[in-house]
Amino acid sequence: MDFAIGTVGHTLMCMRGTWHDQVELFELDGSPLKDDTAAGSGTPGESPFDNLVYLDFDGENLTLTNVHFRGRPTTAKTFTGKLVDGVLVFDPLGPGAYKNIGVSGGPGILTFNSERLEPATEVYMEPDFIIQTAPNQRVRHTLLYRNGVATRTLTAKGTRLSPMCNVRHSLDPRGPEGPVHETPFTANIWAHLVE
């Protein structure tokens, strides 16, 4: 599928594959943060740690799975979405959640964040800024908000291990057998907004 350079679709096509992300957490002033449990992380734990990232995009549908494989207990989370009118629209993150979208900041730059500020974004919001710095290199940076307050940052420096993500990588702690992607992740932290 052909997309204009700099569009969301083009950048996602360029980022397909299996990635190794080396992840570090930071206080807001840039001091290293050893653990983000108190900061209210969606998947709390120690820092630094390593992720495998499987990013599958067919020109319309996105499936993205993060798997901790070093520095934290094994956890796999899958997120899904679809390109709609040139913007990535993630499937709902749970009852009452905000609408999470992916937009372009120009060639090789994506931002994943809420479409609008609303009560759900006061509960939890974590803008995700992703920059492909070379064909097989990228940086992902996030800023976590809990209860409307910024609590920590996260920076992942990624190297593409393969342009494909149809089989589990040898570093995957889940083992070589089984699907790469899990059931899409959902959370209940916003459910009280719809009760």
C-alpha positions in Angstrom: 0.0 0.0 0.0 1.4 3.5 -0.9 1.2 6.3 1.6 2.6 9.8 1.2 5.8 10.4 3.1 5.2 11.8 6.5 1.7 10.4 7.0 0.7 8.1 9.8 0.3 5.2 7.4 3.8 5.7 5.9 5.5 5.9 9.2 3.8 2.8 10.5 4.8 0.9 7.4 8.4 2.0 8.0 8.3 0.8 11.7 6.9 -2.7 11.1 8.8 -5.6 12.5 10.3 -6.8 15.8 12.2 -4.3 18.0 14.4 -4.5 21.1 13.7 -1.5 23.3 16.0 -0.6 26.2 13.8 1.3 28.6 14.7 3.7 31.4 12.5 5.7 33.8 13.1 9.2 35.0 11.9 11.7 37.5 10.5 14.9 36.0 13.9 16.6 36.5 15.7 13.9 34.7 17.0 12.0 37.7 16.9 8.2 37.2 13.8 6.5 38.7 14.4 3.0 40.0 10.7 2.0 40.2 7.6 3.7 38.9 5.0 1.9 41.1 4.4 5.1 43.2 4.2 7.1 40.0 1.1 5.2 39.0 2.4 3.4 36.0 0.0 1.1 34.1 2.6 -1.7 34.2 4.8 -0.7 37.2 8.2 -2.0 38.1 11.9 -1.5 38.2 14.2 0.4 35.8 16.0 -0.1 33.5 14.3 -3.0 31.7 14.1 -4.5 28.2 11.1 -5.0 25.9 10.5 -6.9 22.7 8.1 -4.9 20.6 6.2 -6.7 17.8 4.7 -4.0 15.5 2.4 -5.4 12.7 0.7 -3.0 10.3 -1.0 -4.2 7.1 -1.9 -0.7 5.8 -5.1 -0.5 7.7 -4.9 -2.6 10.9 -2.3 -2.2 13.6 -1.4 -4.9 16.2 1.4 -4.0 18.7 2.7 -6.2 21.5 5.2 -5.3 24.2 6.9 -8.1 26.0 9.2 -7.6 29.1 12.2 -9.9 28.8 14.8 -8.5 31.1 14.7 -6.4 34.3 11.0 -7.0 35.0 8.8 -10.1 35.3 7.5 -11.3 31.9 4.4 -9.4 30.9 2.9 -9.1 27.4 0.4 -6.4 26.4 -1.2 -6.1 23.0 -2.9 -3.0 21.6 -4.9 -2.8 18.4 -6.2 -0.1 16.1 -7.2 0.9 12.6 -6.3 3.7 10.3 -9.4 5.9 9.8 -9.2 8.9 7.5 -5.4 8.9 7.8 -5.3 8.8 11.7 -4.7 5.7 13.7 -7.6 5.0 16.0 -6.9 2.6 18.8 -9.5 0.1 19.9 -11.0 1.1 23.3 -8.6 0.7 26.2 -11.4 -0.2 28.6 -14.8 1.0 29.8 -14.9 4.8 30.1 -11.4 5.2 28.5 -10.6 8.2 26.3 -10.3 7.7 22.6 -6.6 7.1 21.9 -5.3 8.1 18.5 -2.0 8.1 16.6 -1.1 11.3 14.6 1.9 12.4 12.6 4.6 14.9 13.5 6.2 14.6 10.0 8.3 11.9 8.4 9.2 9.2 11.0 7.4 10.9 13.9 4.3 9.7 15.6 2.3 10.7 18.7 -0.1 8.4 20.4 -2.4 10.3 22.8 -6.0 11.1 23.7 -8.1 12.8 20.9 -9.4 15.3 23.5 -8.9 16.3 27.1 -11.8 14.9 29.1 -12.5 13.3 32.6 -10.8 10.0 31.5 -7.6 11.8 30.8 -7.5 13.1 34.4 -7.5 9.5 35.6 -4.5 8.3 33.5 -2.9 9.6 30.3 0.5 8.7 28.8 1.3 10.6 25.6 3.7 8.4 23.5 6.2 10.2 21.3 8.0 8.0 18.8 10.7 9.1 16.4 12.4 6.8 13.9 16.0 8.2 13.9 17.3 5.7 11.3 15.8 2.8 9.3 16.4 0.4 12.2 16.6 2.8 15.1 13.9 4.6 17.0 13.3 6.5 20.3 10.0 6.3 22.2 9.4 8.9 25.0 6.4 9.1 27.3 5.1 11.4 30.0 2.8 9.8 32.6 -0.1 11.7 34.1 -2.0 10.2 37.0 -5.0 12.1 38.5 -4.2 15.0 36.2 -0.6 15.4 37.5 2.7 14.6 35.6 4.5 11.9 37.6 7.4 10.5 35.5 8.9 10.1 32.1 10.1 6.9 30.2 12.5 6.7 27.3 13.0 3.6 25.2 15.8 3.3 22.7 14.9 0.8 20.1 16.8 -1.3 17.5 14.9 -3.3 14.9 15.8 -7.0 15.1 13.7 -8.1 12.1 11.5 -6.5 9.5 9.0 -9.3 10.3 7.0 -10.1 13.4 5.1 -13.2 12.4 7.0 -15.5 14.8 8.3 -15.1 18.3 11.9 -13.9 18.6 14.5 -16.0 20.4 14.6 -13.4 23.2 10.9 -13.8 23.9 10.5 -15.3 27.4 7.1 -16.8 26.4 9.1 -19.4 24.4 9.2 -20.1 20.6 5.7 -21.6 20.3 2.4 -19.7 20.2 1.1 -16.5 18.6 3.2 -13.3 18.8 0.2 -11.2 19.9 -2.0 -11.6 22.9 -5.6 -10.8 23.5 -5.9 -7.0 23.3 -5.3 -5.3 26.6 -8.0 -3.5 28.4 -8.1 -1.7 31.8 -10.9 -0.9 34.3 -9.3 2.3 35.8 -11.9 4.5 34.0 -14.9 2.3 34.7 -16.2 4.5 37.5 -16.8 7.2 34.8 -19.6 5.2 33.2 -21.2 3.6 36.3 
